[in-house]
Each structure stands twice: as structure tokens, then as C-alpha cells.
Amino acid sequence: MFRRQGYALVLALALLLAVLLGKGVSLVNILLTHLQNASDSADALAPTGALLAITAGFVAAAVAMTQAITRRKA
């Protein structure tokens, strides 16, 4: 998409920071908020497990898309 790798890297880092630090946008931010506000560690177990499962699904989808793209280009 970008002809220069530097521009793509800067944009990727900016988007990553925006997604990770955006309130309510990122699963990481939601997870950290749950862990911070839980009165007991058992209270944070269910939301943490659910977010972990969702994140694992996103990672699996990203790996599958990356593999499909690299196979198409090869």
C-alpha cells in the first residue's frame, strides 16, 4: 500500500498505540481495567478468560490470513 517502508512503519506504530491505549477500544485496555478494578482476583477470572478466548480467536484469524496471503504471493 505504501511505497516507502518508513511511512508504513510509522503509521503501523501510531495505529497500534491508538488501539492499545484507546479507552474501550482495545481488548488489552478492557482487560487491564477489569484487573485494576476487581476487588478480588476471583472476580477478574471470568472476564479475563473471556477476553483471552476472544484474543486467541483474533490471533488465529490473523495467522490464517497471513498464511493465505503469503501462499498467494509465492
C-alpha positions in Angstrom: 0.0 0.0 0.0 2.8 2.3 0.8 5.8 2.7 -1.5 8.2 3.6 1.4 8.6 1.2 4.3 9.3 4.1 6.8 5.9 5.6 6.2 4.2 2.2 6.7 6.1 1.6 9.9 5.3 5.0 11.4 1.6 4.5 10.5 1.5 1.0 11.9 3.1 2.1 15.2 0.7 5.0 15.5 -2.3 2.8 14.9 -1.0 0.2 17.3 -0.7 2.8 20.1 -4.1 4.2 19.3 -5.7 0.8 19.5 -3.9 -0.3 22.6 -4.4 2.9 24.6 -7.9 3.9 23.4 -10.5 3.6 26.1 -12.9 0.8 25.5 -11.5 0.1 22.0 -8.8 -2.4 22.8 -9.2 -5.8 24.5 -6.0 -5.1 26.3 -7.3 -1.8 27.8 -10.6 -3.5 28.8 -8.6 -6.4 30.4 -6.3 -4.0 32.3 -9.3 -2.0 33.5 -11.0 -5.2 34.8 -7.9 -6.3 36.6 -7.4 -2.9 38.2 -11.0 -2.5 39.4 -11.5 -6.1 40.7 -11.7 -6.3 44.4 -10.7 -10.0 44.4 -8.7 -12.0 41.9 -11.6 -14.4 41.6 -13.8 -11.6 40.4 -11.5 -10.9 37.5 -11.1 -14.5 36.4 -14.3 -14.8 34.2 -13.8 -11.6 32.3 -10.1 -12.3 31.8 -10.8 -15.8 30.5 -13.4 -14.5 28.1 -11.1 -11.8 26.8 -8.3 -14.3 26.4 -10.5 -16.6 24.3 -11.5 -13.6 22.1 -7.9 -12.6 21.7 -6.9 -16.1 20.8 -9.5 -16.1 18.1 -8.3 -12.9 16.7 -4.7 -14.2 16.6 -5.7 -17.4 14.9 -7.6 -15.4 12.3 -4.6 -13.1 11.7 -2.3 -16.1 11.3 -4.7 -17.7 8.8 -5.0 -14.5 6.8 -1.2 -14.1 6.8 -0.7 -17.6 5.6 -3.2 -17.3 2.9 -1.6 -14.1 1.6 1.9 -15.5 1.6 0.8 -18.6 -0.2 -0.9 -16.5 -2.9 2.2 -14.4 -3.4 4.5 -17.3 -3.6 
